[in-house]
């Protein structure tokens, strides 16, 4: 970090750079967790494991909702991902004859 060697940058600008680095790492971590949990749900569905898919879905929904709440992802994006994953897991259950 060029904090001391950049005399033309204000203290507030340098602080913003530090804050942005921390936020970037936090956001990247949260997005990575979401992707991992999404893949876990998809693999459980692919292996046709109903219980595993439902528990993985619960974890994924929690992570997605937290990220949307914190503004890491847009709330509509979060809702769309939850909807798609839920629909995917529901596709495992046999359709009841109506």
GROMACS elastic network, one bead per residue, 0.5 to 0.9 nm:
[ bonds ]
;  ai    aj funct       b0    kb
    1     4     6  0.84702   500
    1    18     6  0.87375   500
    2     5     6  0.54671   500
    2     6     6  0.60658   500
    2    14     6  0.86997   500
    3     6     6  0.59570   500
    3     7     6  0.82195   500
    3     9     6  0.83278   500
    3    11     6  0.86645   500
    3    14     6  0.65390   500
    4     7     6  0.69314   500
    6     9     6  0.58140   500
    6    10     6  0.88031   500
    7    10     6  0.75947   500
    9    12     6  0.82630   500
    9    13     6  0.63035   500
    9    14     6  0.68125   500
   10    13     6  0.51970   500
   10    14     6  0.64377   500
   10    15     6  0.87139   500
   11    14     6  0.51734   500
   11    15     6  0.62085   500
   11    16     6  0.86474   500
   12    15     6  0.50027   500
   12    16     6  0.61449   500
   12    17     6  0.86959   500
   13    16     6  0.50093   500
   13    17     6  0.63435   500
   13    18     6  0.88181   500
   14    17     6  0.50919   500
   14    18     6  0.64474   500
   14    19     6  0.87347   500
   15    18     6  0.50952   500
   15    19     6  0.61642   500
   15    20     6  0.85518   500
   16    19     6  0.50169   500
   16    20     6  0.59907   500
   16    21     6  0.85789   500
   17    20     6  0.51486   500
   17    21     6  0.63094   500
   17    22     6  0.88753   500
   18    21     6  0.52500   500
   18    22     6  0.65463   500
   18    23     6  0.88320   500
   19    22     6  0.52400   500
   19    23     6  0.62181   500
   19    24     6  0.85341   500
   20    23     6  0.50530   500
   20    24     6  0.58934   500
   20    25     6  0.85545   500
   21    24     6  0.51163   500
   21    25     6  0.63227   500
   21    26     6  0.87043   500
   22    25     6  0.53041   500
   22    26     6  0.62879   500
   22    27     6  0.86938   500
   23    26     6  0.50281   500
   23    27     6  0.60155   500
   23    28     6  0.84043   500
   24    27     6  0.51931   500
   24    28     6  0.59789   500
   24    29     6  0.84926   500
   25    28     6  0.51179   500
   25    29     6  0.61047   500
   25    30     6  0.86749   500
   26    29     6  0.51872   500
   26    30     6  0.63103   500
   26    31     6  0.87283   500
   26    72     6  0.89468   500
   27    30     6  0.51501   500
   27    31     6  0.61595   500
   27    32     6  0.85150   500
   27    67     6  0.83519   500
   27    72     6  0.58735   500
   27    73     6  0.87674   500
   28    31     6  0.52002   500
   28    32     6  0.61038   500
   28    33     6  0.86969   500
   28    72     6  0.88089   500
   29    32     6  0.50782   500
   29    33     6  0.62952   500
   29    34     6  0.87574   500
   30    33     6  0.51363   500
   30    34     6  0.63355   500
   30    35     6  0.87776   500
   30    63     6  0.77809   500
   30    64     6  0.87049   500
   30    67     6  0.67454   500
   30    72     6  0.76509   500
   31    34     6  0.50684   500
   31    35     6  0.62617   500
   31    36     6  0.86439   500
   31    64     6  0.86278   500
   31    67     6  0.78283   500
   31    72     6  0.77293   500
   31    73     6  0.81291   500
   32    35     6  0.51449   500
   32    36     6  0.61557   500
   32    37     6  0.86244   500
   33    36     6  0.51014   500
   33    37     6  0.61116   500
   33    38     6  0.84619   500
   33    60     6  0.85349   500
   33    63     6  0.73993   500
   33    64     6  0.89755   500
   34    37     6  0.52489   500
   34    38     6  0.60296   500
   34    39     6  0.86110   500
   34    60     6  0.64316   500
   34    61     6  0.87606   500
   34    63     6  0.61203   500
   34    64     6  0.61939   500
   34    67     6  0.84725   500
   35    38     6  0.50716   500
   35    39     6  0.62056   500
   35    40     6  0.85954   500
   35    60     6  0.87687   500
   36    39     6  0.52215   500
   36    40     6  0.62324   500
   36    41     6  0.88428   500
   36    60     6  0.86797   500
   37    41     6  0.63186   500
   37    42     6  0.86785   500
   37    56     6  0.68673   500
   37    57     6  0.78891   500
   37    59     6  0.70768   500
   37    60     6  0.52060   500
   37    61     6  0.89195   500
   37    63     6  0.82213   500
   38    41     6  0.51882   500
   38    42     6  0.62955   500
   38    43     6  0.86735   500
   38    56     6  0.81231   500
   38    57     6  0.78000   500
   38    60     6  0.61506   500
   38    81     6  0.87833   500
   38    85     6  0.75703   500
   39    43     6  0.60599   500
   39    44     6  0.85477   500
   40    43     6  0.51638   500
   40    44     6  0.61972   500
   40    45     6  0.86535   500
   40    53     6  0.80186   500
   40    56     6  0.64947   500
   40    57     6  0.84630   500
   40    60     6  0.86351   500
   41    44     6  0.51538   500
   41    45     6  0.62423   500
   41    46     6  0.86096   500
   41    52     6  0.79386   500
   41    53     6  0.53657   500
   41    54     6  0.78875   500
   41    55     6  0.84594   500
   41    56     6  0.52521   500
   41    57     6  0.57866   500
   41    60     6  0.76748   500
   41    85     6  0.74471   500
   41    88     6  0.87318   500
   41    89     6  0.78594   500
   42    45     6  0.51070   500
   42    46     6  0.61179   500
   42    47     6  0.86770   500
   42    53     6  0.77378   500
   42    85     6  0.79190   500
   42    88     6  0.78539   500
   42    89     6  0.83403   500
   43    47     6  0.61979   500
   43    48     6  0.85271   500
   43    49     6  0.89863   500
   43    53     6  0.81521   500
   44    47     6  0.51192   500
   44    48     6  0.61851   500
   44    49     6  0.54833   500
   44    50     6  0.76077   500
   44    51     6  0.87408   500
   44    52     6  0.59571   500
   44    54     6  0.86946   500
   44    56     6  0.77819   500
   44    89     6  0.88216   500
   45    49     6  0.60483   500
   45    50     6  0.72051   500
   45    52     6  0.82219   500
   45    53     6  0.57837   500
   45    88     6  0.73726   500
   45    89     6  0.63657   500
   45    91     6  0.86432   500
   45    92     6  0.70288   500
   46    49     6  0.78094   500
   47    50     6  0.88986   500
   48    52     6  0.87406   500
   48    53     6  0.79951   500
   48    92     6  0.67787   500
   49    52     6  0.53431   500
   49    53     6  0.59039   500
   49    54     6  0.85592   500
   49    92     6  0.82580   500
   50    53     6  0.51990   500
   50    54     6  0.62033   500
   50    55     6  0.87569   500
   50    89     6  0.75995   500
   50    92     6  0.66436   500
   50    93     6  0.76631   500
   51    54     6  0.52025   500
   51    55     6  0.62701   500
   51    56     6  0.85446   500
   52    55     6  0.52958   500
   52    56     6  0.60356   500
   52    57     6  0.83917   500
   53    56     6  0.51020   500
   53    57     6  0.59035   500
   53    58     6  0.85876   500
   53    89     6  0.63521   500
   53    92     6  0.89608   500
   54    58     6  0.62306   500
   54    59     6  0.88223   500
   54    86     6  0.87531   500
   54    89     6  0.68625   500
   55    58     6  0.51133   500
   55    59     6  0.65261   500
   55    60     6  0.87391   500
   56    59     6  0.52085   500
   56    60     6  0.61710   500
   56    61     6  0.86283   500
   57    60     6  0.50092   500
   57    61     6  0.60165   500
   57    62     6  0.85080   500
   57    82     6  0.84901   500
   57    85     6  0.70196   500
   57    86     6  0.71440   500
   57    89     6  0.76523   500
   58    61     6  0.52750   500
   58    62     6  0.62896   500
   58    63     6  0.88176   500
   59    62     6  0.51978   500
   59    63     6  0.63521   500
   59    64     6  0.86908   500
   60    63     6  0.51915   500
   60    64     6  0.60751   500
   60    65     6  0.85021   500
   60    82     6  0.79295   500
   60    85     6  0.86057   500
   61    64     6  0.50984   500
   61    65     6  0.59637   500
   61    66     6  0.84703   500
   61    78     6  0.85925   500
   61    81     6  0.85092   500
   61    82     6  0.59174   500
   61    85     6  0.85163   500
   61    86     6  0.88647   500
   62    65     6  0.52721   500
   62    66     6  0.61769   500
   62    67     6  0.86589   500
   63    66     6  0.52073   500
   63    67     6  0.62137   500
   63    68     6  0.86490   500
   64    67     6  0.51684   500
   64    68     6  0.61567   500
   64    69     6  0.85440   500
   64    73     6  0.81877   500
   64    78     6  0.57125   500
   64    79     6  0.82660   500
   64    81     6  0.78328   500
   64    82     6  0.73272   500
   65    68     6  0.50707   500
   65    69     6  0.60104   500
   65    70     6  0.86080   500
   65    75     6  0.79787   500
   65    78     6  0.63998   500
   65    79     6  0.79504   500
   65    82     6  0.84142   500
   66    69     6  0.50352   500
   66    70     6  0.62404   500
   66    71     6  0.86183   500
   66    72     6  0.85963   500
   67    70     6  0.52008   500
   67    71     6  0.61642   500
   67    72     6  0.50418   500
   67    73     6  0.58951   500
   67    74     6  0.83946   500
   67    75     6  0.84953   500
   67    78     6  0.78190   500
   68    71     6  0.50417   500
   68    72     6  0.58351   500
   68    74     6  0.56390   500
   68    76     6  0.82264   500
   68    77     6  0.79197   500
   68    78     6  0.57686   500
   68    79     6  0.84934   500
   69    72     6  0.76775   500
   69    73     6  0.82265   500
   69    74     6  0.84650   500
   69    75     6  0.70817   500
   70    73     6  0.78420   500
   71    74     6  0.60571   500
   71    75     6  0.74268   500
   72    75     6  0.89404   500
   73    76     6  0.84083   500
   73    77     6  0.65558   500
   73    78     6  0.66114   500
   74    77     6  0.51794   500
   74    78     6  0.63272   500
   74    79     6  0.87625   500
   75    79     6  0.61782   500
   75    80     6  0.85717   500
   76    80     6  0.60555   500
   76    81     6  0.85820   500
   77    80     6  0.50685   500
   77    81     6  0.61948   500
   77    82     6  0.86089   500
   78    81     6  0.52366   500
   78    82     6  0.61879   500
   78    83     6  0.85389   500
   79    82     6  0.51483   500
   79    83     6  0.60424   500
   79    84     6  0.86206   500
   80    83     6  0.50726   500
   80    84     6  0.61860   500
   80    85     6  0.86454   500
   81    84     6  0.51818   500
   81    85     6  0.61587   500
   81    86     6  0.84859   500
   82    85     6  0.52343   500
   82    86     6  0.60003   500
   82    87     6  0.84957   500
   83    86     6  0.51601   500
   83    87     6  0.60865   500
   83    88     6  0.85393   500
   84    87     6  0.51397   500
   84    88     6  0.61402   500
   84    89     6  0.87574   500
   85    89     6  0.62778   500
   85    90     6  0.85699   500
   86    89     6  0.51896   500
   86    90     6  0.60716   500
   86    91     6  0.86061   500
   87    90     6  0.50083   500
   87    91     6  0.62285   500
   88    91     6  0.52406   500
   88    92     6  0.73536   500
   89    92     6  0.56189   500
   89    93     6  0.76807   500
   90    93     6  0.55727   500
   90    94     6  0.85516   500
   91    94     6  0.73790   500
   91    95     6  0.82683   500
   92    95     6  0.88743   500
   93    96     6  0.87855   500
   95    98     6  0.87742   500
